């Protein structure tokens, strides 16, 4: 690998990538948590005292900070970028946040790339799926592949497109987690957890999400009012068990508002 990688943030993602990619001395990092210096030293990665030192001369930058810091680090550290450096924003933030960050990076002469990380970095490591968007996405794809990443897909030139895919996908992924927790809290308190899970297993659909999305939306369009009324009773059930129906209350509203309102869904590929 003939490029210098700068890692802004050396938490789970940064340390995992450095270890799996065997970057060693080819990488430098800066993290506001000085206690992460030992982890960097263990991997042979230089732990810089300042962001400027980490970014000095780096051709590829991976921004791996917390979501609430993503815009601030782009704004504050853009001035330290080498001309033409690739700033790969891998943080889980909204498209508008990435577009705002891109403005700072590009004004300073860097090349901003919107990167969406679509799975936990462990255990996927360098095989974690990455979506890239931006005018420099093709160049970033080559640089990331050279760094060892193995599942890269460019989705367009518009900053925010990769982020939009991830953020909207998260509505389902994280939403299902929250729904599961709400269901299990109530099921355990009612003493019916095994029966509820067995019933779900018996009725689980195995279709692709293209089929499932079309089916689910059609059910709401056709039967939303009736389903909303049923879910109101589900909400009462949870409340009586001492479980606040946060997700269920939202379902009531969405079912009612979607009733009679067709929603287009993409055709099944092939």
C-alpha positions, 0 to 999 in steps of 0.5 A: 500500500503506497498511501498514508491513512489518517484515522480521525477517531480510534474507537472500535471501528478505527482499531478494527480496520487498522488491525484487520488491514495490517496498516501498522506504520502506514496509518496515523490516528488522532483521538480526543481520548488519549487513553486510546494511544496504547491500542494504537501503539499495540498495532504499530499505528502512530498516535498523533498529539494533534489532528494536524499532525495526523492529517499532515500529508495523508492521502486517505482520511477515514472519519470515524467519530461519534455522530454528534462530532462528525460535522465539527471535525470536518469543519475544524480539521479541514484546514489541515488536509493535504491538497486533494486528500480523500476525506471518507466520512464513515459516520452514521449521520443524516444526508444534510449533515454530510452535505454540510461537512462536504462543504467544509472539506471541499472549500479547503481543497479536500475531496469529500466522500459520503461512506455508509457502513452497512453492518457492524465492523465486528465480525465483518472487519474488512468485508463490511459492506461500504456504500460510497457517494460523491464526485470522488467516490470512484477514486475513494473506492480504489483507495479503500480497496488498496487499503484492504476493504473488500465490499465496496459499492459506488452508488452515485455522485450526489453527497448524501445518497449513501447516507440516505440508504443507510439512514432509511434502512436503519428505520427498519433495522433499528425499528425492528429491534425496538419493536422486539424489545417492546413486544418482549417486555410485554410478553414476559410480563404477561407470561406468554413469551414462548407462545408469542414467539412460536406464533411468530415463527409459524406465520413468518414470511420468507419473501424478499423485501421487495415482496414484503414491502409491497405486501405490507404497504398494501395491507395498510392502504386497504385495511389501515383503519381496522388495523389502527383500531386493533393496534390501539387495543394492543397499546392498551394491553401493553399499558395495562402491563406497565409497558409504555407503548412507544412503538405501538402508538406510532404504529397506530398513527402510521396505520391510520394515516396510510389508510387509503393512501397507495404508496409505490414500491419498486418492481422486483429485480429480474 
